[in-house]
Amino acid sequence: MPVHKKEGDQVYAGTLNEHGYLEIKVSRRSEETVLSKIVKMVEEAERKKSPTEKFVDKFARYYTPAVIFLAVGVATIPSLVFGKPFDEWLYKALVLLVISCPCALAISTPVSMVSGITGAAKNGVLIKGGNYIEEMAKAKVFVFDKTGTLTEGRPVVTDTLEVNNYPAKEILEMAASIESLSEHPLAKAVVAKAESESVSLKPASEFKAIPGKGLKGNINGKTYYIGSPAMFSELSIPFPQAKVKELEEEGKTTILVGNRECMGIIAIMDKVRDAAPETIRLLKKKDMRVAMLTGDNDRIAKTIANKLEIDEYHSNLLPEDKVRMIEELNQKYGRVVMVGDGVNDAPALAKATVGIAMGAIGSDVALETADIALMHDDISKLPYLFELSKKTFGIVKQNIFTSIAVKGSFAVLAFPGIVTLWMAVAFGDMGLSLLVIVNAMRLAVFK
């Protein structure tokens, strides 16, 4: 939402001016701006490797040399120390070497992850790496940004209330006629409401925007005011304060319409996404805790949280406050999934165990920072995504356990000569690898 600025106020780098002319003095170097700090926070948050990545790197570094040394020992020690036939133990060493080939074990994780990522892409979810699937499977909390994530990010008119016997149609007609000359998001919401109800607009003149308060204009020789309760108080135009308070307690923004007296009240609210209630319900059904972070005031945050039955919410947050909250939730619950869309969400997305960005309306910074992107802004995909991650991690464990069990059994049976070289190739290596691949491919069609 636009924020009113007066002479002497700070203006962040990247700020857009809605109307009028401004002279702005640069007070900080480019690397010290808020935007630069956000980018820096993102970079710092992304430097840390996950425990899984470290384990895989360490495992790959030691496993292959260990297998080769073991096979050499099996081939030489029995003949050199115990006088056993060299060719017999060389054969067993070759069998052991084939069985110990890490193919099936090595592909257990990547083939499952690739299959899961492919299946997700078919369903409109872009996952940037398999490790994020694993981390999500272990997550305990889903954290949502409010505006543009749980809500549509597009304010809509919810109520048009009559005051002093003025009909609702006339109230909307006067308001939309003047608001049509403004670029303010709330003005666009009023005009859209008028268009949806086929209310014709009248030509307005002497238009003037009063920053932070409202608008005024002339229609048919009469001056009309469209603005906040504070504006009407300054103009000494009486209005039903109790009703305004009631609407604001519902988390709605109130716009008053009037000339010499108040004609009506227009209430505007950022609509909750249709899919949000069911998405929250399904996540909670899967024993996930759901939290909401927002820069909005506590009254609006509480309204949305109660409506969606969110477990906890935190309001009046700046970007750095969101990062702090993510850190606190990480410490409390271990792993946190953050869903957001804007530049302000980017540091929190980077700090979270898994960051999910809304694709179409999400900012470039957020999309670059996030680990997963919802390509069509469809948050109803989140329960599917969580279930897919659990399924993928489950199949990874199945494949690893099967690989170790089969190879371990074959290795033991190789010493008494029960397992031959062709059996090792057909079942202990190639056959097992194919089994792992087929098991993982089920994820590509998971819905």
N, C-alpha and C positions, 0 to 999 in steps of 0.2 A: 504494500500500500504506500502511496506517496506520503512523505513526511514534510510538514511545514518547516521552513528554515527562515530565520531572520538575520539581519546584519550582525556579524560577529560569531555566528554558529559554525561548528565544524561540519565540513562536507567530505564524505569518504571518496576516495578515488574510484572512478567508474560510475559515479552518481549521474542520473539523467534528470535534466530540468524539464518539467511538464509544460511550463509556459512562462513567458516573460524573459527578461534579460538579466544576467547575473555577472558580476565581476568576482572571480574567485582567486585568492592568493594561495600559492603553493607554500605550505609550511613545513613539509617533510620531504626527504629524498625518496625516490621511487621505491627503494628497497625497504623503506620504513612505513609504507602505506598499509592500510588494513588489508587490501587485496594481496599485497606481497606477503604479509604475515600469514594469511590464510594458505597461500601456496606453500610457504615454508613449513607450516604445521603439517600439511599434507605429505610433503617430502619426508619429514622426520618420522611420521607415523608409518610410512611404507618401507623404511629401511630394515625393520626387524623381520627376521625369518621365523617361520612357524617351527615348532618342535618336530613336526613330521618331516619337513624339508631337511632339517639337520640330521635326523635319523637315517633317511634314505641316502643322503650323501655319505654318511659314515659307513653304512652297511655296504654300499657298492664298492667302497674303497678297500674293504677287508675280505669280503666273501670270496671273490674269484681267486685271489692268491691262496687263500686257505684251502679251497677245494683242490687246486693243483698240487699243493704240497702234500695233502692227504693222499691223493692218488699216487704220487711218486713214492710215498712211504709204504703204501699197500703193495706196490709192485716190487720194491727192493728189500724191505726189512725182513719179510718171511724167508726169502732165499738167502740173504746174507747172514742173518742171525740164527735162523732155525734150520737152514739147509733145505727148504721147500723148493719144489720145481719152479723155476723162474717164469716159464711160459704160462703156467696155471695161474700164478698170482698177477702176472701182467694182464691176463684176460680179465680177472676179477677187478683189477684196477681200472681197466677200460670200461667195464660195466658200471663200476662206481662213478667214474668220471661222467658217463652219459647220464646216469640217474641224477647225479648232483648238478647237472647243467641247470642253471637258474632260470631257464626260459619261462616255464610256467609260473614260477614264483615271481620273477621279475615283471611279467606282464599282468599279473593278477590285479595290481592297482591301476596302472595306466589304461588297460583295455576297459576296465569297468568305468573309470572316470570319463574316458572318451565316449563311451556308449551313453553314459548319463548326460554328458554335455550335449551330445547329438540329439538325444530325446528332448532335452530342455529347449534346444534351439527350434525344434519342430513345433514346440508349444509357445513360442514367443518369448523365451527367456534366454538371454545371452550370459553364459558363465565364462569368466576369463581364465579359470584354472581349476584343476581337479581338487587342489587342496582346500578350496573354498567350500566344495561339496562336503568334504569330511568335517570341516570346522562347523558348518551349519548343522550337520547331523548331531553334533555334540552340544549345540547351543541351548541355553536355558531361557533366554529373554529376546523378544522382538521389540525393538524401539522404533517408533514412527515419528517422523516430523509431521506437523499438522497440515499447514497450508500447502496445497498442491500434491499432497500425498494421501492423507485421509480425507481431505476435502478436494474439490475440483480446481481450486485456485482461481475460480471465476465467480465473483459475488452475484447473487440473484436477489430480486425483490421477493420477500416472503409475505409482507402485509402492507395494505394500503388502508389506513384508518381515517374515518371521517371526523372532522372537528367543526363545530359551529354550523352544522347542517350543510356543509358543502359536499356534493356527491363525489364518490371515489373516482369516477371517470374524469371529472373536471380537475381533481387534484393531480391525477396522473398525467392529464393532458398539459396542464401548466408546467409541471415539473419536467416532463420529457421535452417540451418545446425549448426550454432554456438549457437543460442538461445536454441536449443534442449538440450544443456549441462547445462543449467541454470534452477533454480527452481523459478525464479522471475515470478510473475503473468503476467507481460507484455511479458516475453519470451514465456510463455505458450500460450498467445493470438496469437503471431506470428506463432508458430508451428501449432496451430490449424487452422490458415488461410491457411498455406501451405498444410496441410492435406486435407482441404476442396476443394482445387483446384488441388489436385493430383500432387503436386510438390514434386519430389523425393529429399531426403536430401543427401548431400555429407558428407563423413567422414571429421571431423574437428579435428585438433590437436593443441597443444600449447594453449589450452583454458585458458583464464584468465579473472576473473571478476574484474572490476574496480568499487568499491563501490560508489554508488551515481552518477555514470557517464555512465557506459555501460560495454561492453564486447569486447574482441578481440580474434581472433583465426586464425589458418592457414588452408587454403583449397588449395590443389594442389600447394603447395609451395608459395602461396601468403598470406600475412597478411591482414585480413579484420577487420574493426572496426564497431561495432554496438552500438550506444549510443546517448546521448543527444546532442543538439546543443552546449552546454558548452564544452563537450568533444572534438568535432570537432574543436571548436575555439582554444582550448589548443593545438591541434595537427596541427594547422594552415592549416586545410583542408577547402577550400572555400565551401560554400553551399548557396542555395537561401534563404536568411534571410527573405525576404518579404513573401515568401510562408509559411515558418515556422510560422511567426507571424500571418498570416491569419488563419492557422489551429488552432493555440493555442487560437485565439480569438473565435473560434467555440467551445472551451472547450475540444479540443483534445490534447492528449499527442503525441509529435513527436519523432520518433526514426530515426536517420540518419544511412545510410548504405554506406560504402565506403572502399577504400584501399588507394591509393595515391590521389584519388579524390573522391568527393561525387558521389555515384551511384544512390541514390534515397532516398525518404522519406516515412516512414511508419507511418501513423496516427492511433492512438488507442484511443478508447473511451469506457467507461462503458455504455453499451446499456440500454436505457430506457425500462422498462418493457412494453410489448405490451399492457397490460391492463391499464397502467397508464393514458394515455390521456382520455380514456372514463370514467375511474373512477373519475378523477378530474372534468370532465365535468358534470357528474351526481350529484356529491356532490355540485358543484356550482349551479346546476339547483334547488337543494333543499335549496337554500339560505344559504349554508354553506360557510364560508370564508376558503380559503386553504392557508397554509403557509408551507415553507420548511426550515429546519435547516440542516446545513452541516459543516463539518470541512474543506471542499475544499476551494480553493481560489475563489475570487469574480467572476472571469471571467467564470469559469466552472459553478458556481452556477447560474449565470445570464443566461447562455445558456440553462440550464435545465429548469429554471423557465419560460423563454420566450417560450420554446418549449411546455411546458405543460400548459401554461397560468395560472400560479400560482399567486395568489394575492400579496404575499410578500415572500421574502426569506432573510435569514440571514446566512452569510458565515464566514469562519475562526473561527469556534466555538470549544472550548474545552468542555468536559463533563459538567463542572461547568457553562460554558456560556450557554449551552442548558437549564440547570435548571433555570438560571436567565431569559432566554427568555420565558420559560413556565410560570414562575411567572408573568412576565409582561403581557403576553397574558391573563392569568387568571384574573388579575386585570382589564384589559381592556374590556374583553368580558364575564367574569363570569365563563364559563365552557369551557375547552379545551380537545380535544381528541388527543393524541399523538400516532403515528404509527412509530415503529422502530424495529431494529433487534439485535444490538450488545451490548457489555458490556458498551460502551460509551453512549448508549441510556438509560441504566437502570435507572440512577437518574432522567432523564427527564420523563421516563415512569411512575415512582413512583410519581413524583410531579404533573403530569397532572391529570385532573379530572378523565379521563379514559385512561389507557395505553394499547395499542394493540401491541402485538409482532408477528413478522413473525415466524411461527412455525418451519419449517424444517431447515432453515439456521440460525434461531435466536439462540443466545447464551443461556446457562442455566440460567445465571444471569438475562437476559432480560425476559425470560419466567417465572421465579419465581416472578419477579417484576410486570409484566404486569397483567392487569385485564382480558384481552381477548387475545386469540391466534388464528391466522389464520393458520390452520393446514397444509395447502398445499401452503403457501406463495402466495395465490391468492388474490391480493388486489382488484380485481373486486368484491369481496364479501362485501366490505365496504359500498357501497350504499345500498345493501340488509340489512346489519347489522343496518345501521342508520334507514332505513324504518321499520325494525322489532322492533327496540327500540321505535320508535314513535307509532307503532301499539300496542305494548305491554303496553306502558304507557297509551294509549287511552283506552284499554280494562280494565286496572286497574281502571281508573276513572269511566268507565261505571259500573263496578261491585260494586264499593264503592257507587256511587250515587244510583244505583238500590237497593242495600242492605239498605241504610239509608232511601230511599223513601218508600220502602215496609214496613220495620219494623216500621218506624215512623207512617205511615198510620194505620197499624194494631194496634199499641199501642194506638192511639187516639180512634179507634173504639172499643177497648177492654173495655173501661170504661162504655159506654152505653150498653154493653153486645152484640153488633153486632157480634164481633169475638168470636168464641167459642174455647175451648182448642184444639179440633181436627183440626180446621182451622189454628190455630197458629202453630201446629206441621206440618201439611201437606203443608201449603203455606208460612207461615212466617218464618219457620225454615228449614226443610228438602227440601221442594220444591225450596225455594230460594237458598239454598246451591247448589243443583243440577243445577239450572239455571246458577249460577256463574261459576261452573265447566265447563259446556258445552260451555259457552261463551268463557272461557279462552282456551279451547282445540283447538279452531280455529287457535291459534298461532302455534301449532305443525305442521300444514300443510301449513303455510304461506311461500310463495316463492317470 
